Amino acid sequence: MASFGALPAIMQPKEEDIQMMLSAGVHTGTRNSEHAMGEYIWRRRNDGVHILNIGKTWEKLMLAARVIVAIENPSDVIAISARPYGMRAVLKFAHYTGSQSIAGRFTPGTFTNQITKQFKEPRLLIVTDPRTDAQAVKESSYVNLPVIAFCDSDSPLQFVDVAIPANNKGKYSIGLLYWLLSREVLRLRGTVPRSSDWDVPVDLFFHRDVEELKKADEEQQAKVDEAMAATATPVFDEAMAVATNVVEGGMEGVAAEAGFDATPATNTGFDATTGGWDSAPAAPAAEPAAAAPAA
């Protein structure tokens, strides 16, 4: 792999890092291009999509990490993403580096209006997309706040101090960029050694759709239920067996104890051969004797 002359040997990228960036589509731009981004565009494909120079992407990532480490208090750094694909990434970046984050809509006046509850005075701003986070970038120019931004081929560079050329529209690209930036910041601070890999997987920085998570959980639970049903063995319940025997074969004993005759009646008075009742009816009951008149 060709070395990057502007970087020291310790900060040179590994082959795995470049492969991850290519797999995530960090180098893929858009069909449009901004004039200021011309120096970061490598070439244009036949379908009109611009390809970014991934070598300059790595150099700017290293520069941004060194700028972040130069801030003494990590909480003075704030990462912002109004794009849904970058919300989880900025939250994880803030968690591992100790900085602040704003995921979602940026409230106007956060950097300029001191009477608001969410007023902040950071020393460094990191934005996912200068076009989507234009309000935050504009307010940073009012308070002399340096800005680090992930810029696509069509991103405006006004008020941006450190532009990192990268695909800022794909969820895998955004997650990988913040993961690489977090890892380099921790390495420069000495928290993570360069001799070993960072134990935090890059998947934690990727955007996750709630509906997809619910669907995946339901499918996994259905598979678990099917596996348990297939491997389940019938269990002999002694109490249930005793109850069954009592119901099936113990009715005679119960009837005898109650004083009833459990044997079926043999003479019901119905003759099935003649199709009617027996001609010999039963003798009528004797009428009760009349009471004797009183003397």
C-alpha positions in Angstrom: 0.0 0.0 0.0 1.3 3.4 -0.9 2.3 5.6 2.1 0.8 9.0 2.8 3.6 11.4 2.8 1.8 14.0 5.0 1.3 11.6 7.8 3.8 10.1 10.2 4.5 6.4 10.0 2.5 5.6 13.1 -0.7 7.1 11.6 -0.5 5.3 8.3 -3.7 3.4 7.5 -3.8 -0.4 7.5 -5.1 -2.5 4.7 -8.1 -3.5 6.8 -9.0 0.2 7.3 -9.0 0.9 3.6 -11.1 -2.2 2.9 -13.6 -1.2 5.4 -13.9 2.3 3.9 -14.4 0.9 0.5 -16.9 -1.7 1.7 -19.0 1.0 3.4 -18.9 3.3 0.3 -17.0 6.1 1.9 -15.6 7.0 -1.5 -18.9 7.2 -3.3 -20.1 10.8 -4.0 -23.1 12.2 -5.8 -23.8 13.2 -9.3 -23.4 16.9 -8.4 -20.2 18.6 -7.3 -19.3 21.7 -5.5 -16.5 23.8 -7.0 -14.7 24.0 -3.6 -14.8 20.2 -3.4 -13.0 19.8 -6.7 -9.6 19.0 -5.1 -11.1 16.1 -3.2 -12.7 14.4 -6.2 -10.6 11.7 -7.8 -12.7 11.0 -10.9 -16.2 10.7 -12.3 -17.7 7.4 -13.3 -19.6 6.8 -16.6 -22.9 7.0 -14.8 -22.1 10.5 -13.5 -21.3 9.7 -9.9 -18.2 11.4 -8.5 -15.5 9.3 -6.7 -13.8 10.9 -3.8 -10.1 10.5 -3.0 -10.0 8.1 -0.1 -6.4 9.0 0.6 -7.4 12.5 1.4 -10.3 11.3 3.5 -7.9 9.4 5.7 -5.5 12.4 6.0 -8.4 14.7 7.0 -9.6 12.1 9.5 -6.2 12.1 11.2 -6.1 15.9 11.2 -9.6 16.1 12.7 -8.6 13.7 15.5 -5.6 15.8 16.3 -7.8 18.9 16.5 -10.2 17.2 18.8 -7.5 16.0 21.1 -6.1 19.5 21.4 -9.2 20.5 23.3 -8.4 20.1 27.0 -11.9 19.4 28.1 -13.6 16.7 26.0 -17.1 18.1 26.9 -16.2 21.3 25.0 -16.6 19.3 21.8 -20.1 18.8 20.4 -21.2 16.5 17.6 -24.4 17.3 15.7 -26.4 15.3 13.2 -29.9 16.2 12.0 -29.7 13.4 9.5 -31.4 10.2 10.9 -28.5 8.0 9.7 -26.1 9.9 11.8 -28.0 10.2 15.1 -26.9 6.9 16.6 -23.3 7.6 15.4 -23.0 11.0 17.1 -24.5 9.5 20.3 -21.9 6.7 20.3 -19.1 9.2 19.4 -20.0 11.4 22.4 -20.3 8.3 24.7 -16.8 7.0 23.9 -14.9 10.3 23.6 -16.6 12.2 26.4 -18.0 15.0 24.2 -21.5 16.3 23.8 -24.0 15.5 21.1 -27.2 16.8 19.5 -29.1 14.1 17.6 -32.1 15.4 15.7 -33.3 18.9 15.1 -30.9 21.7 16.0 -32.7 24.5 17.9 -31.8 27.9 16.5 -30.1 30.1 19.1 -28.3 27.2 20.9 -25.0 28.9 20.4 -26.1 32.6 20.4 -29.2 33.0 22.6 -28.0 32.9 26.2 -31.5 32.9 27.7 -32.5 29.5 26.2 -32.3 26.4 28.4 -30.2 24.5 25.9 -27.6 27.2 25.5 -24.1 25.8 24.9 -20.7 27.3 24.5 -18.5 24.6 22.9 -15.0 25.1 21.6 -15.3 22.8 18.6 -18.2 21.7 16.4 -18.5 18.4 14.4 -21.3 18.2 11.9 -22.4 15.3 9.8 -23.6 17.3 6.8 -22.9 21.0 6.3 -26.1 21.3 4.2 -28.5 19.5 6.6 -26.8 21.2 9.6 -26.6 24.6 8.0 -28.1 26.4 11.0 -25.5 25.1 13.4 -22.7 25.9 10.9 -24.1 29.4 10.5 -24.3 30.1 14.2 -20.8 28.8 14.7 -19.5 31.6 12.5 -21.1 34.2 14.8 -19.3 32.9 17.9 -15.9 32.1 16.2 -16.4 28.3 16.6 -14.2 26.0 14.5 -16.1 23.4 12.5 -15.2 19.9 11.4 -17.6 18.5 8.8 -18.0 15.4 6.7 -18.4 16.8 3.2 -19.8 15.0 0.1 -19.0 16.1 -3.4 -22.0 18.5 -3.4 -21.5 19.9 0.1 -20.9 23.7 0.6 -17.7 24.5 2.4 -18.6 28.0 3.7 -17.7 28.4 7.4 -16.1 24.9 7.4 -12.6 24.8 8.8 -11.7 21.1 8.4 -13.6 19.3 5.6 -13.4 15.5 5.6 -14.3 14.3 2.0 -16.6 11.3 2.5 -20.1 10.0 1.7 -22.3 11.6 4.4 -25.6 10.1 3.1 -25.2 6.3 3.7 -25.7 4.8 7.1 -22.7 2.5 6.9 -20.4 5.3 5.7 -21.5 7.7 8.5 -21.2 5.0 11.1 -17.7 4.0 10.0 -16.4 7.5 9.8 -17.4 8.3 13.4 -16.0 4.9 14.5 -12.7 5.7 12.9 -12.6 9.2 14.3 -13.5 7.9 17.8 -10.8 5.2 17.6 -8.1 7.7 16.5 -9.1 10.2 19.3 -8.7 7.5 21.9 -5.4 6.3 20.5 -4.0 9.8 20.6 -5.2 10.2 24.2 -3.5 6.9 25.1 -6.7 5.2 26.1 -6.6 2.6 23.3 -3.2 1.1 22.3 -2.3 1.0 18.6 -0.8 -2.5 19.0 -4.3 -4.0 19.5 -7.7 -3.6 17.9 -10.4 -1.5 19.5 -12.8 -3.8 21.3 -15.8 -1.8 20.3 -17.5 -3.1 17.1 -18.3 -0.7 14.3 -21.9 -2.1 14.2 -22.7 -0.1 17.3 -22.3 3.1 15.3 -24.7 2.1 12.5 -28.3 3.4 12.3 -30.9 0.8 13.2 -34.5 1.0 12.1 -37.1 0.3 14.8 -39.4 -1.6 12.5 -36.6 -3.8 11.3 -35.5 -4.5 14.8 -39.0 -5.5 15.8 -39.3 -7.8 12.8 -36.0 -9.4 13.4 -36.9 -10.0 17.1 -40.2 -11.6 16.1 -38.5 -13.9 13.6 -35.9 -14.9 16.1 -38.5 -15.6 18.8 -40.6 -17.7 16.3 -37.5 -19.8 15.5 -36.8 -20.3 19.2 -40.4 -21.4 19.8 -40.3 -23.8 16.9 -37.0 -25.3 18.2 -38.4 -25.7 21.7 -41.5 -27.4 20.4 -39.5 -29.8 18.3 -37.2 -30.8 21.1 -39.8 -31.0 23.9 -40.5 -34.5 25.3 -43.9 -35.5 26.8 -43.9 -35.5 30.6 -45.8 -38.1 32.6 -48.0 -36.5 35.2 -48.9 -39.0 37.9 -51.7 -36.8 39.4 -53.4 -36.4 36.0 -53.2 -40.2 35.4 -54.9 -40.9 38.7 -57.6 -38.4 38.0 -58.2 -40.0 34.6 -58.5 -43.5 36.1 -61.0 -42.3 38.6 -63.1 -40.7 35.9 -63.0 -43.7 33.6 -63.2 -46.7 36.0 -64.2 -45.4 39.4 -67.8 -44.3 38.8 -69.2 -47.6 40.0 -67.6 -47.3 43.4 -68.8 -43.7 43.7 -72.4 -44.7 42.8 -72.3 -47.6 45.3 -71.2 -45.3 48.1 -74.0 -42.9 47.3 -76.7 -45.7 47.4 -77.5 -45.9 43.7 -77.6 -49.0 41.5 -74.9 -48.5 38.8 -76.2 -51.5 36.7 -78.2 -50.5 33.7 -82.0 -51.3 33.7 -82.9 -54.4 31.6 -86.7 -54.0 31.4 -87.7 -50.5 30.2 -91.1 -51.4 28.9 -90.2 -50.8 25.3 -90.4 -53.6 22.8 -88.1 -52.9 19.8 -89.5 -55.9 17.8 -93.1 -54.7 17.7 -92.1 -51.1 17.3 -94.1 -49.9 20.4 -94.4 -50.1 24.0 -95.2 -53.5 25.7 -98.9 -54.3 25.7 -98.8 -55.3 29.3 -98.8 -52.0 31.1 -97.6 -51.7 34.6 -100.2 -52.0 37.4 -101.5 -48.7 38.6 -100.6 -47.6 42.0 -103.1 -48.3 44.7 -105.2 -45.3 45.7 -104.7 -44.2 49.3 -107.4 -45.2 51.7 -109.9 -42.5 52.7 -109.5 -41.2 56.1 -112.1 -42.4 58.7 -114.7 -39.8 59.7 -114.3 -38.4 63.1 -116.8 -39.9 65.7 
